[in-house]
Amino acid sequence: MVSFVRAHSPEQREVRRTTILDTARAMLDEMPVADITLNGLSRKSCMAKSNVLRYFESREAVLLELCAEALEEWVIGLEPKLSAAMSPSDPAPVRANRIVAVITASLAERPVLCDLMSAQAGVLEHNISTGTVLAYKRASVATISRLTDLVTRHLPELGAENAGRFTRLTALMATSVWTHSHAPKAVVAAYEADPSLQPYQLNFETTLQEALEVIMAGLLSQ
């Protein structure tokens, strides 16, 4: 570990924060959220744990910031994909199913985001201050609102209120399905050992698409 020199200027402090975030981001490409520890983060950042805590109050605060960032990047990347897939002349149910298909496929392409989102309520929102929660909630709400506007634009028949319900339920279903479709090794072994249990072994993309299609159809029927 290199010797630590305290940052004095705002620019130096921002460089340190960026280093920690970049390190955690790289670690997420190699391991699940559950395996990232403060000790590991500090070691890979070439800082003592106490120095990492000068910039972030906890491991959870680092990962929560990356969760908000990944969520925003996903929605930004989703906009051109939806535009390319949609045809305004198609009937509303056809456009609704295309929205579901594009959203589902795009989430399946972002395992780090899904892992972070699935850890949000049970892990990442613990061991942090009210200020950190406020910053995260405000950022994520703004991003989900942007997604709501996007869905409304391509499916005005749904209405803004139901589009909001759909996007919030999308986030909720994605976190739940991700958790259940990435079961521990012992659970996977049990599925493989007993063929009668295999229908309960979920595929993330297939299960999420089925769930979102049902939700979308119900909201659209209103």
RACOR-V408569 format. One record per pair of residues at least 12 apart in sequence whose C-alpha atoms are under 10 Angstrom apart, sorted by the first residue. I is the first residue (numbers start at 1). J is the second residue. Records with the same first field share a line. If there is no record, write none. Layout:
I = J / J
This chain:
1 = 42 / 43 / 44 / 45 / 46 / 47 / 48
2 = 43 / 45 / 46 / 47 / 48
3 = 46 / 47 / 48
4 = 46 / 47 / 48 / 51
5 = 47 / 51
6 = 51 / 54
13 = 54 / 55
14 = 55
16 = 45 / 47 / 51 / 52 / 54 / 55
17 = 52 / 54 / 55 / 56 / 62
18 = 55
19 = 44 / 45 / 46 / 52
20 = 41 / 42 / 44 / 45 / 46 / 47 / 52 / 55 / 56 / 62
21 = 41 / 45 / 56 / 62 / 63 / 65 / 66
22 = 45 / 66
23 = 40 / 41 / 42 / 43 / 44 / 45 / 46
24 = 36 / 37 / 38 / 40 / 41 / 42 / 44 / 45 / 59 / 62 / 63 / 66
25 = 62 / 63 / 66 / 67 / 70 / 112
26 = 44
27 = 40 / 41 / 44
28 = 63 / 66 / 111 / 112 / 113 / 115 / 116
29 = 111 / 112
30 = 112
31 = 112
32 = 111 / 112 / 115 / 116
33 = 60 / 63 / 112 / 115 / 116 / 117 / 118 / 119 / 123 / 124
34 = 115 / 116 / 119 / 123
36 = 59 / 60 / 63
37 = 58 / 59 / 60
38 = 50 / 52 / 53 / 58 / 59 / 60 / 62
39 = 52 / 59
41 = 59 / 62
42 = 59
56 = 128 / 132
57 = 127 / 128 / 129 / 132
58 = 124 / 126 / 127 / 128 / 129
59 = 124 / 127 / 128
60 = 119 / 120 / 123 / 124 / 125 / 126 / 127 / 128 / 132
61 = 124 / 125 / 126 / 127 / 128 / 129 / 132 / 133 / 136
62 = 124 / 128 / 132
63 = 116 / 119 / 120 / 123 / 124 / 125
64 = 116 / 117 / 119 / 120 / 123 / 124 / 125 / 128 / 132 / 133 / 135 / 136 / 137
65 = 124 / 132 / 133 / 135 / 136 / 139 / 140
66 = 112 / 113 / 116 / 136
67 = 112 / 113 / 114 / 115 / 116 / 117 / 119 / 120 / 124 / 136 / 140
68 = 113 / 116 / 117 / 135 / 136 / 137 / 138 / 139 / 140 / 141 / 143
69 = 113 / 136 / 139 / 140 / 143
70 = 110 / 112 / 113 / 114 / 116 / 117 / 140
71 = 110 / 113 / 114 / 116 / 117 / 139 / 140 / 143 / 144 / 171
72 = 139 / 140 / 142 / 143 / 144 / 146 / 147
73 = 113 / 143
74 = 103 / 106 / 107 / 109 / 110 / 113 / 143 / 147
75 = 103 / 106 / 107 / 143 / 144 / 146 / 147 / 150
76 = 143 / 146 / 147
77 = 106
78 = 102 / 103 / 106 / 107 / 147 / 150
79 = 146 / 147 / 150 / 151
81 = 99 / 102 / 103 / 106
82 = 95 / 98 / 99 / 100 / 101 / 102 / 103 / 150 / 151 / 154
83 = 99 / 150 / 153 / 154
85 = 98 / 99 / 101 / 102
86 = 98 / 99 / 102 / 154 / 155
87 = 154
88 = 153 / 154 / 155
91 = 155
92 = 154 / 155 / 156 / 157 / 158 / 220
93 = 155 / 157 / 213 / 216 / 217 / 220 / 221
94 = 155
95 = 151 / 154 / 155
96 = 151 / 154 / 155 / 157 / 158 / 212 / 213 / 216 / 217 / 220
97 = 209 / 212 / 213 / 214 / 216 / 217
98 = 213
99 = 150 / 151 / 154 / 155 / 212 / 213 / 216
100 = 151 / 166 / 170 / 208 / 209 / 210 / 211 / 212 / 213 / 214 / 215 / 216
101 = 205 / 206 / 208 / 209 / 210 / 212 / 213
102 = 209
103 = 167 / 170 / 205 / 208 / 209 / 212
104 = 170 / 174 / 204 / 205 / 206 / 207 / 208 / 209 / 210 / 212
105 = 204 / 205 / 206 / 208 / 209
106 = 205
107 = 171 / 174 / 178 / 204 / 205 / 208
108 = 174 / 178 / 204 / 205 / 206 / 208
109 = 205
111 = 178
113 = 175
114 = 171 / 174 / 175 / 176 / 177 / 178 / 179
115 = 174 / 175 / 178 / 179 / 182
116 = 175
117 = 171 / 172 / 174 / 175 / 176 / 178 / 179
118 = 171 / 172 / 173 / 174 / 175 / 176 / 177 / 178 / 179
119 = 175 / 179
120 = 175
121 = 175
141 = 168
144 = 164 / 167 / 168 / 170 / 171
145 = 160 / 163 / 164 / 167 / 168
146 = 164 / 167
147 = 163 / 164 / 166 / 167 / 168
148 = 160 / 161 / 162 / 163 / 164 / 165 / 166 / 167 / 168
149 = 163 / 164 / 167
150 = 163 / 167
151 = 163 / 164 / 166 / 167
152 = 164
155 = 220
157 = 220 / 221 / 222
158 = 216 / 217 / 219 / 220 / 221 / 222
159 = 219 / 220 / 222
161 = 219
162 = 216 / 218 / 219 / 220 / 222
163 = 216 / 219 / 220
165 = 215 / 216 / 219
166 = 212 / 215 / 216 / 218 / 219 / 220
167 = 212 / 216
169 = 211 / 212 / 215 / 216
170 = 208 / 209 / 211 / 212 / 215 / 216
173 = 207 / 208 / 209 / 211 / 212
174 = 204 / 205 / 207 / 208 / 209 / 211 / 212
175 = 208
176 = 204 / 208
177 = 202 / 203 / 204 / 205 / 206 / 207 / 208 / 211
178 = 202 / 203 / 204 / 205 / 207 / 208
179 = 202 / 204
180 = 200 / 201 / 202 / 203 / 204
181 = 200 / 201 / 202 / 203 / 204 / 205 / 207 / 208
182 = 201 / 202 / 203 / 204
183 = 201 / 202
187 = 201
188 = 201
